[in-house]
Amino acid sequence: MTIKTIIQEHDIKAYYELLTRAITNEPQFFRVAPIDIAGEVFPTKDTTENFTLGAFSEDGELMGIVSFKRDLFVKLKHKGLIFRMYVSEKAKGQGLGRKLLQACEEKATQDKSLKQIYLTVVATNHRAKNLYLSEGFEIFSTEKNSIQMTDNQYVDENSMIKYL
């Protein structure tokens, strides 16, 4: 498995294919729907403040993704957000999520002014929460009924943070 920054057009296409498949097949783990990302501009660049990493198999298939961006406001620039982390069904249970998370933190912390990394996770996504907890994140809040999954179904969302 190779982890690299996604910047090439063919990798961006693979990113959207994987993300769309993820939020279609496992909507219970995402705060976005396919319509939310349709036609969007790729959300990151390639800097230590704003990037997306992809984990590619030996044959070049994109197996996992994670994105990061720093806050833009001067008084909040010490914080960064991890978002859209996903590992494909084929690669689950092989430690790829941990490798992506560690690679993300490693790249983000090249800038020593970063002091906190935060993320949100659906409260019932125990697998992801356990990974984040084992990597030093802690839950600092729970938003009840944060995400509307269907007309009558809402789920809670946990906010997590890691102090560097």
C-alpha positions as CSV (number, residue, x, y, z in Angstrom):
1,M,0.0,0.0,0.0
2,T,1.3,3.4,-0.9
3,I,0.0,6.6,0.7
4,K,0.4,9.8,-1.3
5,T,-1.2,13.2,-1.8
6,I,-4.0,13.3,-4.2
7,I,-3.4,16.1,-6.7
8,Q,-3.5,14.4,-10.2
9,E,-6.7,14.6,-12.2
10,H,-7.0,10.7,-12.4
11,D,-6.6,10.4,-8.7
12,I,-9.2,13.1,-8.0
13,K,-11.6,11.1,-10.2
14,A,-10.8,8.0,-8.2
15,Y,-11.3,10.0,-5.0
16,Y,-14.8,11.0,-6.0
17,E,-15.7,7.5,-7.2
18,L,-14.6,6.0,-3.8
19,L,-16.3,8.8,-1.8
20,T,-19.6,8.5,-3.8
21,R,-19.5,4.7,-3.3
22,A,-18.9,5.2,0.4
23,I,-21.7,7.6,1.1
24,T,-24.0,5.6,-1.1
25,N,-23.3,2.2,0.4
26,E,-22.6,3.3,4.0
27,P,-24.6,6.5,4.5
28,Q,-25.0,5.9,8.2
29,F,-21.3,7.0,8.6
30,F,-21.4,10.3,6.7
31,R,-22.8,13.7,7.2
32,V,-22.9,14.3,3.4
33,A,-25.0,12.7,0.7
34,P,-24.0,12.1,-3.0
35,I,-25.9,15.3,-4.1
36,D,-23.8,17.4,-1.7
37,I,-20.6,16.5,-3.5
38,A,-21.9,16.5,-7.1
39,G,-20.0,19.0,-9.1
40,E,-18.0,20.4,-6.1
41,V,-14.5,21.8,-6.6
42,F,-11.9,19.4,-5.1
43,P,-11.8,20.5,-1.4
44,T,-8.0,20.6,-0.8
45,K,-4.7,21.6,-2.4
46,D,-1.2,20.2,-1.6
47,T,0.2,22.1,1.3
48,T,0.8,21.2,4.9
49,E,-2.3,23.3,5.7
50,N,-4.7,21.8,3.1
51,F,-4.4,18.3,1.6
52,T,-6.0,15.0,0.8
53,L,-4.1,11.7,1.1
54,G,-5.0,8.5,-0.7
55,A,-3.9,4.9,0.0
56,F,-3.3,3.1,-3.2
57,S,-2.9,-0.7,-3.7
58,E,0.0,-2.2,-5.6
59,D,-2.2,-2.2,-8.8
60,G,-3.1,1.5,-8.3
61,E,-6.6,1.1,-6.9
62,L,-7.6,3.8,-4.3
63,M,-8.4,2.0,-1.1
64,G,-8.7,4.8,1.4
65,I,-8.8,8.6,1.8
66,V,-8.4,11.3,4.4
67,S,-8.5,15.1,4.1
68,F,-7.1,17.9,6.3
69,K,-7.4,21.6,6.4
70,R,-6.2,24.3,8.7
71,D,-8.6,27.0,10.0
72,L,-8.3,30.2,8.0
73,F,-8.9,32.8,10.7
74,V,-5.7,34.1,12.3
75,K,-7.0,33.4,15.9
76,L,-8.0,29.8,14.9
77,K,-5.0,28.9,12.8
78,H,-3.5,26.7,15.5
79,K,-6.3,24.2,14.7
80,G,-6.9,21.8,11.8
81,L,-9.8,19.6,10.7
82,I,-9.6,16.0,9.6
83,F,-12.5,15.2,7.3
84,R,-13.8,12.6,4.8
85,M,-11.8,9.7,6.1
86,Y,-12.8,6.4,4.6
87,V,-11.4,3.0,4.0
88,S,-12.9,0.8,1.3
89,E,-14.8,-2.4,2.2
90,K,-11.9,-4.4,0.6
91,A,-9.3,-2.9,2.9
92,K,-11.1,-2.7,6.2
93,G,-9.6,-4.5,9.1
94,Q,-6.0,-4.3,7.7
95,G,-4.8,-1.3,9.7
96,L,-5.2,1.1,6.7
97,G,-7.3,3.6,8.6
98,R,-4.6,3.9,11.3
99,K,-1.9,4.4,8.6
100,L,-3.9,7.1,6.8
101,L,-4.6,8.9,10.1
102,Q,-0.9,8.7,11.1
103,A,0.2,9.9,7.7
104,C,-2.2,12.8,7.9
105,E,-1.0,13.9,11.3
106,E,2.6,13.5,10.2
107,K,2.1,15.8,7.2
108,A,0.0,18.3,9.1
109,T,2.5,18.6,12.0
110,Q,5.3,19.6,9.7
111,D,4.1,23.1,10.5
112,K,4.9,23.3,14.2
113,S,2.3,26.0,14.8
114,L,-0.4,23.4,14.6
115,K,-1.5,22.7,18.2
116,Q,-4.9,20.9,17.8
117,I,-6.5,18.5,15.3
118,Y,-10.2,18.0,15.5
119,L,-12.8,15.9,13.7
120,T,-16.4,14.8,13.9
121,V,-17.7,11.3,13.8
122,V,-21.2,9.8,13.8
123,A,-21.7,8.7,17.4
124,T,-22.6,5.1,16.5
125,N,-19.5,4.6,14.3
126,H,-17.7,2.7,17.1
127,R,-15.0,1.4,14.8
128,A,-13.9,4.8,13.8
129,K,-14.2,6.3,17.3
130,N,-12.1,3.5,18.7
131,L,-9.4,4.2,16.1
132,Y,-9.4,7.9,16.9
133,L,-9.4,7.3,20.7
134,S,-6.4,4.9,20.3
135,E,-4.5,7.6,18.4
136,G,-4.9,10.1,21.2
137,F,-8.1,11.9,20.3
138,E,-10.7,12.5,22.9
139,I,-14.5,13.3,22.7
140,F,-15.2,16.8,23.8
141,S,-18.8,17.1,22.8
142,T,-21.9,15.3,21.5
143,E,-24.4,17.0,19.3
144,K,-27.8,15.3,19.6
145,N,-29.7,14.8,16.4
146,S,-26.9,16.4,14.5
147,I,-27.5,14.6,11.2
148,Q,-30.8,14.0,9.5
149,M,-30.5,10.6,7.8
150,T,-34.1,10.3,6.7
151,D,-37.3,12.3,7.3
152,N,-37.7,10.8,10.8
153,Q,-34.3,9.5,11.7
154,Y,-31.6,11.6,13.2
155,V,-28.2,10.6,14.6
156,D,-25.8,12.1,17.1
157,E,-22.4,13.3,16.2
158,N,-19.2,13.4,18.4
159,S,-16.6,16.1,18.2
160,M,-13.1,14.8,18.9
161,I,-9.8,16.6,19.4
162,K,-6.2,15.7,19.8
163,Y,-3.8,18.2,21.5
164,L,-0.3,18.2,20.0
